[in-house]
Every structure is written in structure tokens, then in C-alpha cells.
Amino acid sequence: MATTPYDAVLIVSFGGPEGPDDVLPFLENVLRGKNVPRERMLEVAHHYEQFGGVSPLNAQNRALISALEVELAERGPRLPVYFGNRNWHPLLPATLRRMRDDGVNRALAFFTSAYSSYSGCRQYREDIERAQSEVGPDAPRIDKLRAFFNHPGFIRPMVERTREALGAIPPERRAAARLVFTAHSIPSAMAANCRYESQLHEAGRLVAASLGHEPWQVVYQSRSGPPSQPWLEPDVCDSLRALRAAGATDAVLVPIGFLSDHMEIMFDLDTEARRLCEQLGLNLVRARTVGSHPEFVRMIRELIVERMDGGERPALGDFGPSHDVCPADCCLSGRPAPAIHGNRGG
């Protein structure tokens, strides 16, 4: 198969504040057009203030990019790697202008979400389209790499992270410890239009099966919508209360819905959930996210190579590999779609 003429890689992520003065403007970007009370925004701002107004997300993405640059330099293809965010600098329009000025014509985009959903996939594609429209007709074309929730390069590192966390449980209690896989909650109407829930359950099943560990469940965290709007449940803290009430003594939180230890991990799990477990008398261990695990970095390269040259498309379990080009009705938001103009990438 002939090589597709890609000349760059674009890492696309959510973005986060990198100082106290960034927090409110960042949150205003995040919540623009959403029915979230200002009181809730200020509450989340306080979460960031507890950590100096700095989200670790951008730094963690830069570490991932540095590792990927080394991987591509050593094993090819030798493509430059760019970084663009939805909500904070470097913002996608500025990144696409830089790519255009550098002579990039067509790039492959890696989204920092393993799963299919509006907020984790389609919305990023819409962000790219807006940026392309803003940059103009000579903006680079961007094609998205496939979802990787069941790729061995994601699952195997998560098995390793989970095994490491289980190792912190006393041996005589380890088999009974509950694995609690966490992911960001999304509105139920959004979930009805995508495979987010089923993909999360499959990823959790694959990790638990690899470990031969039966007591496991998928729960959700970090909801931000109004109380009147249904979101995916159960909530992580409600689930921890229920586990303790049922007699559990140990729980391992595995944030399988996230790729890095950013604010939703540091506050919602390491602060709120841990404080709750201390009150309940439930021993809590939190597994690390995949981060820049070497096998995960190699997976990104493999996704690039398979898209450029064809060949093997690894996937564990029964779901098979995800599609390369998203259908027109893929991962709808559950609300009227915004008007988007520009060239749609794959």
C-alpha cells in the first residue's frame, strides 16, 4: 500500500491553566455556551487555587510529546509533533497557523481521549474545523487517529499500573479488594449517541481479566451539569460509600477514563475521594494513569504507522479496532449541533 503523504503529527488536548491569573479565563472558555451556574464555576476555580492555579495537564502533555518525538526520531516516521488545545494555550488556531507557516499540508491528530464520545472525539474535530476556518483555505488538513480504548498499547500499561496499586494492599486482603474503574461522567443524552459506556466497560473488563481479579465496577466522576440534567452514574463517592456499607475494606481506584494525572484526578480522587475514605475507614489506593508509559508512547507511533501504511490494526477483546474516519452521525452531542464550516478530517 502506498504511503499516505502526512508531514506532521498534532497532539490535541483539553488545556489547563498554568497560573492563578489563567484560572477564570480558562474556565470561562470551558463553560462558554453551557448551562453551568457561575457558583459552580467559582467552586471549580477554588479547586485549582488549592494547587496554585496550575493544572498539571499541559506539562504532562508536553512530557508525552517529548517522549513521542524521541520514539519517532529513533524508529520513524520522522514527523514533527505539534500541540494544540481546546480551552487554553497553545490554542488550536495558533497551532494550525504555525503548522501552515512551517509548510505542513496534512497531519495526523492524536486526541488525548481513548474513547468515543462527543466531548472526547467529535467536539475536538469541531474545534479543528473552527481553527481551520479561522486560519483560512491554506490551513493544513487534519485526519484523526482511531480510538484506542482496547489497543494492547493502552490496556497492558493499565494492567501494569493496576497490578502495582493492588500490590499496596496487604496480601491477605488483596483478592477481596474492589477494583473501581473511574471515568468522567457525561450527560446521559450524550452517552446515548456513542459507545462511551460500553467501551469503558470493555477496557475495565480487559484489565480485570488480565489480572484475574473479579470484584470490579465502572463508576463516574467530575460531573458539572445542573442537577436537573441526567448524567452517567454511579458517582465514585456514592460507590465508595456503598462498598464500605457492604463490608469492603480495600478499594483500588483505577482512572481508566483518563490518560494523565491532571486536576480531575488530583482533586476528585486524590483529595475528595481520599478524604471520604478516611472518614469511612475504607483503605483506598489509587492506580496511576497511563501517562507517558513507554508502551503507550510506542502505541501512538503504531497508530501513526498503521494509518500511513496500512497493515496490522491491533485490538484486544471482541470489539475490534475502531474506525479511522468518523461517520457523519458519530458521537452526536445530544443537543442541536453547532454550525461548523471548514474541511472535516478523518
PyMOL commands that set and color helices and strands:
alter all, ss='L'
color gray80, all
select helices_A, chain A and resi 20-31+38-49+57-75+92-101+118-135+152-166+171-174+188-191+196-211+236-245+263-266+268-280+294-309
alter helices_A, ss='H'
color red, helices_A
select strands_A, chain A and resi 8-13+81-85+106-111+141-144+178-184+216-221+250-254+283-286
alter strands_A, ss='S'
color yellow, strands_A
deselect
rebuild
show_as cartoon
